[in-house]
C-alpha cells in the first residue's frame, strides 16, 4: 500500500539522500557524483535538530535520518520504534 504524500511536504524543502526503500537513484550518474539531481530528491518534512524526517516522492516511503557523524540510524536505536 502506498502512503499519500505528507500534507507538510513542500517542494521548496528538499534533501538529496538515498531512499532506503526504493533506491531509485542507484543508476544515476549525477547522484553517484554527489551532485544535486533534479529527479532523485526527497521531501524534507521536518527536522528535530540533526534528525531529518523525509519522504520519497517516488515510492512515498517515510523515514528519519540522523545526520550526526557516526550516529546509529534512528530506527535501530534502543527504545525507538522503526521509522515510519
PyMOL Python script that loads the backbone (N, CA, C, O; Angstrom):
from pymol import cmd

cmd.read_pdbstr("""\
ATOM      1  N   UNK A   1       0.844  -1.179   0.000  1.00  0.00           N
ATOM      2  CA  UNK A   1       0.000   0.000   0.000  1.00  0.00           C
ATOM      3  C   UNK A   1       0.888   1.242   0.000  1.00  0.00           C
ATOM      4  O   UNK A   1       1.794   1.370   0.824  1.00  0.00           O
ATOM      5  N   UNK A   2       0.623   2.134  -0.914  1.00  0.00           N
ATOM      6  CA  UNK A   2       1.359   3.396  -0.969  1.00  0.00           C
ATOM      7  C   UNK A   2       0.698   4.421  -0.065  1.00  0.00           C
ATOM      8  O   UNK A   2      -0.525   4.559  -0.046  1.00  0.00           O
ATOM      9  N   UNK A   3       1.511   5.123   0.670  1.00  0.00           N
ATOM     10  CA  UNK A   3       1.024   6.208   1.508  1.00  0.00           C
ATOM     11  C   UNK A   3       0.824   7.449   0.641  1.00  0.00           C
ATOM     12  O   UNK A   3       1.476   7.587  -0.394  1.00  0.00           O
ATOM     13  N   UNK A   4      -0.065   8.349   1.046  1.00  0.00           N
ATOM     14  CA  UNK A   4      -0.168   9.620   0.319  1.00  0.00           C
ATOM     15  C   UNK A   4       1.040  10.501   0.657  1.00  0.00           C
ATOM     16  O   UNK A   4       1.717  10.283   1.662  1.00  0.00           O
ATOM     17  N   UNK A   5       1.295  11.477  -0.180  1.00  0.00           N
ATOM     18  CA  UNK A   5       2.350  12.444   0.131  1.00  0.00           C
ATOM     19  C   UNK A   5       1.902  13.240   1.350  1.00  0.00           C
ATOM     20  O   UNK A   5       0.762  13.697   1.426  1.00  0.00           O
ATOM     21  N   UNK A   6       2.812  13.396   2.297  1.00  0.00           N
ATOM     22  CA  UNK A   6       2.525  14.094   3.547  1.00  0.00           C
ATOM     23  C   UNK A   6       2.021  15.508   3.264  1.00  0.00           C
ATOM     24  O   UNK A   6       2.567  16.187   2.394  1.00  0.00           O
ATOM     25  N   UNK A   7       0.986  15.968   3.985  1.00  0.00           N
ATOM     26  CA  UNK A   7       0.474  17.326   3.756  1.00  0.00           C
ATOM     27  C   UNK A   7       1.503  18.416   4.079  1.00  0.00           C
ATOM     28  O   UNK A   7       1.366  19.546   3.609  1.00  0.00           O
ATOM     29  N   UNK A   8       2.528  18.093   4.873  1.00  0.00           N
ATOM     30  CA  UNK A   8       3.589  19.057   5.191  1.00  0.00           C
ATOM     31  C   UNK A   8       4.652  19.124   4.099  1.00  0.00           C
ATOM     32  O   UNK A   8       5.540  19.975   4.154  1.00  0.00           O
ATOM     33  N   UNK A   9       4.573  18.239   3.112  1.00  0.00           N
ATOM     34  CA  UNK A   9       5.581  18.187   2.048  1.00  0.00           C
ATOM     35  C   UNK A   9       5.545  19.469   1.222  1.00  0.00           C
ATOM     36  O   UNK A   9       4.480  19.945   0.828  1.00  0.00           O
ATOM     37  N   UNK A  10       6.716  20.008   0.972  1.00  0.00           N
ATOM     38  CA  UNK A  10       6.849  21.244   0.204  1.00  0.00           C
ATOM     39  C   UNK A  10       8.055  21.075  -0.713  1.00  0.00           C
ATOM     40  O   UNK A  10       9.159  20.802  -0.240  1.00  0.00           O
ATOM     41  N   UNK A  11       7.859  21.231  -2.003  1.00  0.00           N
ATOM     42  CA  UNK A  11       8.956  21.035  -2.956  1.00  0.00           C
ATOM     43  C   UNK A  11      10.110  22.002  -2.697  1.00  0.00           C
ATOM     44  O   UNK A  11      11.232  21.749  -3.134  1.00  0.00           O
ATOM     45  N   UNK A  12       9.856  23.089  -2.003  1.00  0.00           N
ATOM     46  CA  UNK A  12      10.917  24.039  -1.672  1.00  0.00           C
ATOM     47  C   UNK A  12      11.819  23.523  -0.551  1.00  0.00           C
ATOM     48  O   UNK A  12      12.919  24.041  -0.359  1.00  0.00           O
ATOM     49  N   UNK A  13      11.363  22.503   0.195  1.00  0.00           N
ATOM     50  CA  UNK A  13      12.167  21.904   1.279  1.00  0.00           C
ATOM     51  C   UNK A  13      12.521  20.480   0.859  1.00  0.00           C
ATOM     52  O   UNK A  13      11.737  19.550   1.049  1.00  0.00           O
ATOM     53  N   UNK A  14      13.715  20.327   0.285  1.00  0.00           N
ATOM     54  CA  UNK A  14      14.126  19.029  -0.237  1.00  0.00           C
ATOM     55  C   UNK A  14      15.481  18.615   0.320  1.00  0.00           C
ATOM     56  O   UNK A  14      16.251  19.444   0.805  1.00  0.00           O
ATOM     57  N   UNK A  15      15.753  17.327   0.241  1.00  0.00           N
ATOM     58  CA  UNK A  15      17.047  16.773   0.637  1.00  0.00           C
ATOM     59  C   UNK A  15      17.467  15.769  -0.426  1.00  0.00           C
ATOM     60  O   UNK A  15      16.630  15.105  -1.037  1.00  0.00           O
ATOM     61  N   UNK A  16      18.753  15.669  -0.634  1.00  0.00           N
ATOM     62  CA  UNK A  16      19.277  14.733  -1.630  1.00  0.00           C
ATOM     63  C   UNK A  16      19.990  13.607  -0.901  1.00  0.00           C
ATOM     64  O   UNK A  16      21.205  13.644  -0.709  1.00  0.00           O
ATOM     65  N   UNK A  17      19.217  12.608  -0.500  1.00  0.00           N
ATOM     66  CA  UNK A  17      19.729  11.410   0.168  1.00  0.00           C
ATOM     67  C   UNK A  17      19.093  10.188  -0.492  1.00  0.00           C
ATOM     68  O   UNK A  17      18.078  10.301  -1.179  1.00  0.00           O
ATOM     69  N   UNK A  18      19.688   9.043  -0.283  1.00  0.00           N
ATOM     70  CA  UNK A  18      19.184   7.799  -0.861  1.00  0.00           C
ATOM     71  C   UNK A  18      17.933   7.342  -0.130  1.00  0.00           C
ATOM     72  O   UNK A  18      17.886   7.371   1.099  1.00  0.00           O
ATOM     73  N   UNK A  19      16.922   6.920  -0.873  1.00  0.00           N
ATOM     74  CA  UNK A  19      15.720   6.343  -0.266  1.00  0.00           C
ATOM     75  C   UNK A  19      16.038   4.903   0.126  1.00  0.00           C
ATOM     76  O   UNK A  19      16.459   4.119  -0.725  1.00  0.00           O
ATOM     77  N   UNK A  20      15.846   4.535   1.397  1.00  0.00           N
ATOM     78  CA  UNK A  20      16.147   3.162   1.811  1.00  0.00           C
ATOM     79  C   UNK A  20      15.146   2.134   1.292  1.00  0.00           C
ATOM     80  O   UNK A  20      15.402   0.933   1.379  1.00  0.00           O
ATOM     81  N   UNK A  21      14.025   2.576   0.762  1.00  0.00           N
ATOM     82  CA  UNK A  21      13.003   1.636   0.288  1.00  0.00           C
ATOM     83  C   UNK A  21      13.152   1.322  -1.196  1.00  0.00           C
ATOM     84  O   UNK A  21      13.159   0.153  -1.581  1.00  0.00           O
ATOM     85  N   UNK A  22      13.271   2.346  -2.032  1.00  0.00           N
ATOM     86  CA  UNK A  22      13.273   2.084  -3.480  1.00  0.00           C
ATOM     87  C   UNK A  22      14.637   2.252  -4.139  1.00  0.00           C
ATOM     88  O   UNK A  22      14.850   1.716  -5.227  1.00  0.00           O
ATOM     89  N   UNK A  23      15.566   2.978  -3.522  1.00  0.00           N
ATOM     90  CA  UNK A  23      16.904   3.189  -4.076  1.00  0.00           C
ATOM     91  C   UNK A  23      16.837   3.548  -5.559  1.00  0.00           C
ATOM     92  O   UNK A  23      17.580   3.004  -6.376  1.00  0.00           O
ATOM     93  N   UNK A  24      15.939   4.469  -5.891  1.00  0.00           N
ATOM     94  CA  UNK A  24      15.701   4.835  -7.288  1.00  0.00           C
ATOM     95  C   UNK A  24      16.880   5.534  -7.965  1.00  0.00           C
ATOM     96  O   UNK A  24      16.918   5.611  -9.193  1.00  0.00           O
ATOM     97  N   UNK A  25      17.833   6.040  -7.201  1.00  0.00           N
ATOM     98  CA  UNK A  25      18.956   6.782  -7.774  1.00  0.00           C
ATOM     99  C   UNK A  25      20.189   5.911  -8.020  1.00  0.00           C
ATOM    100  O   UNK A  25      21.240   6.441  -8.381  1.00  0.00           O
ATOM    101  N   UNK A  26      20.094   4.618  -7.841  1.00  0.00           N
ATOM    102  CA  UNK A  26      21.276   3.749  -7.901  1.00  0.00           C
ATOM    103  C   UNK A  26      22.003   3.768  -9.248  1.00  0.00           C
ATOM    104  O   UNK A  26      23.205   3.506  -9.290  1.00  0.00           O
ATOM    105  N   UNK A  27      21.316   4.065 -10.336  1.00  0.00           N
ATOM    106  CA  UNK A  27      21.955   4.086 -11.652  1.00  0.00           C
ATOM    107  C   UNK A  27      22.114   5.508 -12.201  1.00  0.00           C
ATOM    108  O   UNK A  27      22.364   5.692 -13.392  1.00  0.00           O
ATOM    109  N   UNK A  28      21.970   6.498 -11.341  1.00  0.00           N
ATOM    110  CA  UNK A  28      22.034   7.902 -11.763  1.00  0.00           C
ATOM    111  C   UNK A  28      23.475   8.424 -11.622  1.00  0.00           C
ATOM    112  O   UNK A  28      24.035   8.430 -10.526  1.00  0.00           O
ATOM    113  N   UNK A  29      24.062   8.858 -12.735  1.00  0.00           N
ATOM    114  CA  UNK A  29      25.433   9.368 -12.717  1.00  0.00           C
ATOM    115  C   UNK A  29      25.540  10.656 -11.906  1.00  0.00           C
ATOM    116  O   UNK A  29      26.534  10.864 -11.210  1.00  0.00           O
ATOM    117  N   UNK A  30      24.541  11.515 -11.985  1.00  0.00           N
ATOM    118  CA  UNK A  30      24.550  12.768 -11.222  1.00  0.00           C
ATOM    119  C   UNK A  30      24.568  12.482  -9.727  1.00  0.00           C
ATOM    120  O   UNK A  30      25.350  13.083  -8.990  1.00  0.00           O
ATOM    121  N   UNK A  31      23.717  11.573  -9.275  1.00  0.00           N
ATOM    122  CA  UNK A  31      23.678  11.213  -7.854  1.00  0.00           C
ATOM    123  C   UNK A  31      24.972  10.524  -7.423  1.00  0.00           C
ATOM    124  O   UNK A  31      25.457  10.751  -6.314  1.00  0.00           O
ATOM    125  N   UNK A  32      25.530   9.685  -8.293  1.00  0.00           N
ATOM    126  CA  UNK A  32      26.783   8.997  -7.977  1.00  0.00           C
ATOM    127  C   UNK A  32      27.922   9.990  -7.772  1.00  0.00           C
ATOM    128  O   UNK A  32      28.844   9.732  -6.998  1.00  0.00           O
ATOM    129  N   UNK A  33      27.860  11.123  -8.466  1.00  0.00           N
ATOM    130  CA  UNK A  33      28.859  12.177  -8.302  1.00  0.00           C
ATOM    131  C   UNK A  33      28.542  13.095  -7.121  1.00  0.00           C
ATOM    132  O   UNK A  33      29.244  14.080  -6.894  1.00  0.00           O
ATOM    133  N   UNK A  34      27.478  12.772  -6.365  1.00  0.00           N
ATOM    134  CA  UNK A  34      27.040  13.533  -5.187  1.00  0.00           C
ATOM    135  C   UNK A  34      26.700  14.981  -5.544  1.00  0.00           C
ATOM    136  O   UNK A  34      26.994  15.909  -4.791  1.00  0.00           O
ATOM    137  N   UNK A  35      26.068  15.153  -6.719  1.00  0.00           N
ATOM    138  CA  UNK A  35      25.602  16.469  -7.150  1.00  0.00           C
ATOM    139  C   UNK A  35      24.091  16.539  -6.975  1.00  0.00           C
ATOM    140  O   UNK A  35      23.439  15.510  -6.799  1.00  0.00           O
ATOM    141  N   UNK A  36      23.536  17.731  -7.022  1.00  0.00           N
ATOM    142  CA  UNK A  36      22.101  17.940  -6.873  1.00  0.00           C
ATOM    143  C   UNK A  36      21.389  17.489  -8.138  1.00  0.00           C
ATOM    144  O   UNK A  36      21.548  18.089  -9.201  1.00  0.00           O
ATOM    145  N   UNK A  37      20.608  16.432  -8.013  1.00  0.00           N
ATOM    146  CA  UNK A  37      19.897  15.848  -9.147  1.00  0.00           C
ATOM    147  C   UNK A  37      18.463  16.380  -9.176  1.00  0.00           C
ATOM    148  O   UNK A  37      17.825  16.515  -8.133  1.00  0.00           O
ATOM    149  N   UNK A  38      17.973  16.674 -10.352  1.00  0.00           N
ATOM    150  CA  UNK A  38      16.612  17.183 -10.486  1.00  0.00           C
ATOM    151  C   UNK A  38      15.536  16.125 -10.343  1.00  0.00           C
ATOM    152  O   UNK A  38      14.358  16.462 -10.220  1.00  0.00           O
ATOM    153  N   UNK A  39      15.912  14.848 -10.357  1.00  0.00           N
ATOM    154  CA  UNK A  39      14.935  13.762 -10.284  1.00  0.00           C
ATOM    155  C   UNK A  39      14.918  13.017  -8.957  1.00  0.00           C
ATOM    156  O   UNK A  39      13.854  12.579  -8.518  1.00  0.00           O
ATOM    157  N   UNK A  40      16.063  12.861  -8.309  1.00  0.00           N
ATOM    158  CA  UNK A  40      16.165  11.981  -7.140  1.00  0.00           C
ATOM    159  C   UNK A  40      16.358  12.767  -5.843  1.00  0.00           C
ATOM    160  O   UNK A  40      17.419  12.708  -5.221  1.00  0.00           O
ATOM    161  N   UNK A  41      15.352  13.479  -5.458  1.00  0.00           N
ATOM    162  CA  UNK A  41      15.360  14.241  -4.217  1.00  0.00           C
ATOM    163  C   UNK A  41      14.250  13.710  -3.321  1.00  0.00           C
ATOM    164  O   UNK A  41      13.397  12.948  -3.778  1.00  0.00           O
ATOM    165  N   UNK A  42      14.251  14.105  -2.040  1.00  0.00           N
ATOM    166  CA  UNK A  42      13.253  13.674  -1.057  1.00  0.00           C
ATOM    167  C   UNK A  42      12.641  14.901  -0.409  1.00  0.00           C
ATOM    168  O   UNK A  42      13.303  15.926  -0.246  1.00  0.00           O
ATOM    169  N   UNK A  43      11.378  14.788  -0.044  1.00  0.00           N
ATOM    170  CA  UNK A  43      10.747  15.865   0.717  1.00  0.00           C
ATOM    171  C   UNK A  43      11.357  15.893   2.112  1.00  0.00           C
ATOM    172  O   UNK A  43      11.467  14.855   2.764  1.00  0.00           O
ATOM    173  N   UNK A  44      11.754  17.075   2.569  1.00  0.00           N
ATOM    174  CA  UNK A  44      12.182  17.271   3.947  1.00  0.00           C
ATOM    175  C   UNK A  44      10.937  17.708   4.710  1.00  0.00           C
ATOM    176  O   UNK A  44      10.561  18.880   4.681  1.00  0.00           O
ATOM    177  N   UNK A  45      10.305  16.763   5.388  1.00  0.00           N
ATOM    178  CA  UNK A  45       9.043  17.028   6.077  1.00  0.00           C
ATOM    179  C   UNK A  45       9.270  17.899   7.309  1.00  0.00           C
ATOM    180  O   UNK A  45       8.552  18.874   7.532  1.00  0.00           O
ATOM    181  N   UNK A  46      10.273  17.538   8.104  1.00  0.00           N
ATOM    182  CA  UNK A  46      10.571  18.285   9.332  1.00  0.00           C
ATOM    183  C   UNK A  46      11.957  17.873   9.807  1.00  0.00           C
ATOM    184  O   UNK A  46      12.580  16.972   9.247  1.00  0.00           O
ATOM    185  N   UNK A  47      12.423  18.545  10.844  1.00  0.00           N
ATOM    186  CA  UNK A  47      13.664  18.114  11.487  1.00  0.00           C
ATOM    187  C   UNK A  47      13.574  18.376  12.980  1.00  0.00           C
ATOM    188  O   UNK A  47      12.908  19.306  13.433  1.00  0.00           O
ATOM    189  N   UNK A  48      14.259  17.532  13.723  1.00  0.00           N
ATOM    190  CA  UNK A  48      14.444  17.692  15.165  1.00  0.00           C
ATOM    191  C   UNK A  48      15.948  17.797  15.362  1.00  0.00           C
ATOM    192  O   UNK A  48      16.622  16.793  15.592  1.00  0.00           O
ATOM    193  N   UNK A  49      16.472  19.018  15.271  1.00  0.00           N
ATOM    194  CA  UNK A  49      17.919  19.189  15.318  1.00  0.00           C
ATOM    195  C   UNK A  49      18.543  18.463  14.141  1.00  0.00           C
ATOM    196  O   UNK A  49      18.185  18.726  12.993  1.00  0.00           O
ATOM    197  N   UNK A  50      19.480  17.544  14.411  1.00  0.00           N
ATOM    198  CA  UNK A  50      20.158  16.845  13.317  1.00  0.00           C
ATOM    199  C   UNK A  50      19.370  15.682  12.717  1.00  0.00           C
ATOM    200  O   UNK A  50      19.827  15.058  11.759  1.00  0.00           O
ATOM    201  N   UNK A  51      18.198  15.385  13.265  1.00  0.00           N
ATOM    202  CA  UNK A  51      17.381  14.278  12.748  1.00  0.00           C
ATOM    203  C   UNK A  51      16.397  14.823  11.716  1.00  0.00           C
ATOM    204  O   UNK A  51      15.551  15.662  12.025  1.00  0.00           O
ATOM    205  N   UNK A  52      16.525  14.328  10.482  1.00  0.00           N
ATOM    206  CA  UNK A  52      15.649  14.753   9.391  1.00  0.00           C
ATOM    207  C   UNK A  52      14.518  13.753   9.215  1.00  0.00           C
ATOM    208  O   UNK A  52      14.736  12.544   9.301  1.00  0.00           O
ATOM    209  N   UNK A  53      13.314  14.250   8.968  1.00  0.00           N
ATOM    210  CA  UNK A  53      12.152  13.409   8.684  1.00  0.00           C
ATOM    211  C   UNK A  53      11.844  13.607   7.204  1.00  0.00           C
ATOM    212  O   UNK A  53      11.535  14.715   6.765  1.00  0.00           O
ATOM    213  N   UNK A  54      11.932  12.516   6.437  1.00  0.00           N
ATOM    214  CA  UNK A  54      11.914  12.583   4.979  1.00  0.00           C
ATOM    215  C   UNK A  54      10.815  11.729   4.369  1.00  0.00           C
ATOM    216  O   UNK A  54      10.319  10.794   4.997  1.00  0.00           O
ATOM    217  N   UNK A  55      10.439  12.061   3.134  1.00  0.00           N
ATOM    218  CA  UNK A  55       9.518  11.230   2.364  1.00  0.00           C
ATOM    219  C   UNK A  55       9.975  11.213   0.911  1.00  0.00           C
ATOM    220  O   UNK A  55      10.281  12.253   0.329  1.00  0.00           O
ATOM    221  N   UNK A  56      10.015  10.020   0.340  1.00  0.00           N
ATOM    222  CA  UNK A  56      10.380   9.845  -1.065  1.00  0.00           C
ATOM    223  C   UNK A  56       9.152  10.134  -1.929  1.00  0.00           C
ATOM    224  O   UNK A  56       8.107   9.520  -1.716  1.00  0.00           O
ATOM    225  N   UNK A  57       9.247  11.049  -2.895  1.00  0.00           N
ATOM    226  CA  UNK A  57       8.084  11.323  -3.742  1.00  0.00           C
ATOM    227  C   UNK A  57       7.780  10.186  -4.717  1.00  0.00           C
ATOM    228  O   UNK A  57       6.666  10.093  -5.233  1.00  0.00           O
ATOM    229  N   UNK A  58       8.762   9.326  -4.968  1.00  0.00           N
ATOM    230  CA  UNK A  58       8.559   8.220  -5.901  1.00  0.00           C
ATOM    231  C   UNK A  58       7.776   7.065  -5.302  1.00  0.00           C
ATOM    232  O   UNK A  58       6.770   6.632  -5.865  1.00  0.00           O
ATOM    233  N   UNK A  59       8.239   6.563  -4.152  1.00  0.00           N
ATOM    234  CA  UNK A  59       7.584   5.400  -3.533  1.00  0.00           C
ATOM    235  C   UNK A  59       6.775   5.777  -2.295  1.00  0.00           C
ATOM    236  O   UNK A  59       6.091   4.922  -1.733  1.00  0.00           O
ATOM    237  N   UNK A  60       6.835   7.015  -1.863  1.00  0.00           N
ATOM    238  CA  UNK A  60       6.140   7.613  -0.707  1.00  0.00           C
ATOM    239  C   UNK A  60       6.592   7.053   0.640  1.00  0.00           C
ATOM    240  O   UNK A  60       5.927   7.278   1.651  1.00  0.00           O
ATOM    241  N   UNK A  61       7.712   6.327   0.670  1.00  0.00           N
ATOM    242  CA  UNK A  61       8.263   5.820   1.932  1.00  0.00           C
ATOM    243  C   UNK A  61       8.661   6.999   2.819  1.00  0.00           C
ATOM    244  O   UNK A  61       9.202   7.987   2.324  1.00  0.00           O
ATOM    245  N   UNK A  62       8.403   6.907   4.114  1.00  0.00           N
ATOM    246  CA  UNK A  62       8.825   7.932   5.069  1.00  0.00           C
ATOM    247  C   UNK A  62       9.831   7.322   6.033  1.00  0.00           C
ATOM    248  O   UNK A  62       9.713   6.155   6.406  1.00  0.00           O
ATOM    249  N   UNK A  63      10.813   8.105   6.432  1.00  0.00           N
ATOM    250  CA  UNK A  63      11.821   7.644   7.376  1.00  0.00           C
ATOM    251  C   UNK A  63      12.499   8.835   8.022  1.00  0.00           C
ATOM    252  O   UNK A  63      12.328   9.976   7.592  1.00  0.00           O
ATOM    253  N   UNK A  64      13.275   8.552   9.065  1.00  0.00           N
ATOM    254  CA  UNK A  64      14.049   9.572   9.761  1.00  0.00           C
ATOM    255  C   UNK A  64      15.524   9.259   9.584  1.00  0.00           C
ATOM    256  O   UNK A  64      15.918   8.093   9.546  1.00  0.00           O
ATOM    257  N   UNK A  65      16.338  10.300   9.475  1.00  0.00           N
ATOM    258  CA  UNK A  65      17.764  10.146   9.249  1.00  0.00           C
ATOM    259  C   UNK A  65      18.519  11.047  10.214  1.00  0.00           C
ATOM    260  O   UNK A  65      18.338  12.264  10.204  1.00  0.00           O
ATOM    261  N   UNK A  66      19.366  10.448  11.049  1.00  0.00           N
ATOM    262  CA  UNK A  66      20.206  11.207  11.969  1.00  0.00           C
ATOM    263  C   UNK A  66      21.473  11.577  11.212  1.00  0.00           C
ATOM    264  O   UNK A  66      22.222  10.697  10.790  1.00  0.00           O
ATOM    265  N   UNK A  67      21.718  12.864  11.038  1.00  0.00           N
ATOM    266  CA  UNK A  67      22.834  13.330  10.216  1.00  0.00           C
ATOM    267  C   UNK A  67      24.126  13.553  10.996  1.00  0.00           C
ATOM    268  O   UNK A  67      25.119  13.992  10.416  1.00  0.00           O
ATOM    269  N   UNK A  68      24.138  13.260  12.301  1.00  0.00           N
ATOM    270  CA  UNK A  68      25.377  13.421  13.063  1.00  0.00           C
ATOM    271  C   UNK A  68      26.394  12.366  12.625  1.00  0.00           C
ATOM    272  O   UNK A  68      26.026  11.211  12.411  1.00  0.00           O
ATOM    273  N   UNK A  69      27.665  12.747  12.490  1.00  0.00           N
ATOM    274  CA  UNK A  69      28.699  11.778  12.099  1.00  0.00           C
ATOM    275  C   UNK A  69      28.762  10.612  13.086  1.00  0.00           C
ATOM    276  O   UNK A  69      28.771  10.815  14.300  1.00  0.00           O
ATOM    277  N   UNK A  70      28.807   9.400  12.555  1.00  0.00           N
ATOM    278  CA  UNK A  70      28.934   8.207  13.388  1.00  0.00           C
ATOM    279  C   UNK A  70      27.680   7.801  14.125  1.00  0.00           C
ATOM    280  O   UNK A  70      27.736   6.921  14.983  1.00  0.00           O
ATOM    281  N   UNK A  71      26.555   8.410  13.821  1.00  0.00           N
ATOM    282  CA  UNK A  71      25.322   8.089  14.548  1.00  0.00           C
ATOM    283  C   UNK A  71      24.710   6.785  14.063  1.00  0.00           C
ATOM    284  O   UNK A  71      24.907   6.377  12.918  1.00  0.00           O
ATOM    285  N   UNK A  72      23.962   6.135  14.956  1.00  0.00           N
ATOM    286  CA  UNK A  72      23.213   4.929  14.625  1.00  0.00           C
ATOM    287  C   UNK A  72      21.903   5.366  13.992  1.00  0.00           C
ATOM    288  O   UNK A  72      21.300   6.331  14.459  1.00  0.00           O
ATOM    289  N   UNK A  73      21.440   4.689  12.942  1.00  0.00           N
ATOM    290  CA  UNK A  73      20.140   5.061  12.367  1.00  0.00           C
ATOM    291  C   UNK A  73      19.059   5.115  13.440  1.00  0.00           C
ATOM    292  O   UNK A  73      19.013   4.259  14.324  1.00  0.00           O
ATOM    293  N   UNK A  74      18.196   6.116  13.364  1.00  0.00           N
ATOM    294  CA  UNK A  74      17.157   6.332  14.371  1.00  0.00           C
ATOM    295  C   UNK A  74      16.340   5.072  14.604  1.00  0.00           C
ATOM    296  O   UNK A  74      16.034   4.743  15.750  1.00  0.00           O
ATOM    297  N   UNK A  75      15.983   4.368  13.550  1.00  0.00           N
ATOM    298  CA  UNK A  75      15.122   3.188  13.675  1.00  0.00           C
ATOM    299  C   UNK A  75      15.801   2.058  14.432  1.00  0.00           C
ATOM    300  O   UNK A  75      15.114   1.157  14.913  1.00  0.00           O
ATOM    301  N   UNK A  76      17.132   2.071  14.556  1.00  0.00           N
ATOM    302  CA  UNK A  76      17.841   0.978  15.195  1.00  0.00           C
ATOM    303  C   UNK A  76      18.264   1.271  16.625  1.00  0.00           C
ATOM    304  O   UNK A  76      18.792   0.385  17.298  1.00  0.00           O
ATOM    305  N   UNK A  77      18.049   2.475  17.101  1.00  0.00           N
ATOM    306  CA  UNK A  77      18.449   2.808  18.461  1.00  0.00           C
ATOM    307  C   UNK A  77      17.568   2.107  19.478  1.00  0.00           C
ATOM    308  O   UNK A  77      16.364   1.969  19.263  1.00  0.00           O
ATOM    309  N   UNK A  78      18.155   1.659  20.593  1.00  0.00           N
ATOM    310  CA  UNK A  78      17.338   1.036  21.646  1.00  0.00           C
ATOM    311  C   UNK A  78      16.253   1.991  22.132  1.00  0.00           C
ATOM    312  O   UNK A  78      16.493   3.189  22.287  1.00  0.00           O
ATOM    313  N   UNK A  79      15.073   1.461  22.369  1.00  0.00           N
ATOM    314  CA  UNK A  79      13.967   2.265  22.873  1.00  0.00           C
ATOM    315  C   UNK A  79      13.191   2.996  21.802  1.00  0.00           C
ATOM    316  O   UNK A  79      12.235   3.703  22.120  1.00  0.00           O
ATOM    317  N   UNK A  80      13.565   2.853  20.555  1.00  0.00           N
ATOM    318  CA  UNK A  80      12.859   3.509  19.450  1.00  0.00           C
ATOM    319  C   UNK A  80      12.099   2.478  18.649  1.00  0.00           C
ATOM    320  O   UNK A  80      12.508   1.322  18.545  1.00  0.00           O
ATOM    321  N   UNK A  81      11.002   2.906  18.091  1.00  0.00           N
ATOM    322  CA  UNK A  81      10.286   2.041  17.158  1.00  0.00           C
ATOM    323  C   UNK A  81      10.819   2.320  15.766  1.00  0.00           C
ATOM    324  O   UNK A  81      11.488   3.330  15.546  1.00  0.00           O
ATOM    325  N   UNK A  82      10.538   1.459  14.851  1.00  0.00           N
ATOM    326  CA  UNK A  82      11.019   1.632  13.480  1.00  0.00           C
ATOM    327  C   UNK A  82      10.487   2.922  12.891  1.00  0.00           C
ATOM    328  O   UNK A  82       9.386   3.362  13.222  1.00  0.00           O
ATOM    329  N   UNK A  83      11.272   3.524  12.019  1.00  0.00           N
ATOM    330  CA  UNK A  83      10.840   4.748  11.339  1.00  0.00           C
ATOM    331  C   UNK A  83       9.619   4.455  10.499  1.00  0.00           C
ATOM    332  O   UNK A  83       9.426   3.334  10.028  1.00  0.00           O
ATOM    333  N   UNK A  84       8.791   5.477  10.314  1.00  0.00           N
ATOM    334  CA  UNK A  84       7.555   5.314   9.548  1.00  0.00           C
ATOM    335  C   UNK A  84       7.831   4.866   8.151  1.00  0.00           C
ATOM    336  O   UNK A  84       6.901   4.680   7.366  1.00  0.00           O
TER     337      UNK A  84
END
""", "prot")
cmd.dss("prot")
cmd.show_as("cartoon", "prot")
cmd.util.cbc("prot")
cmd.orient("prot")
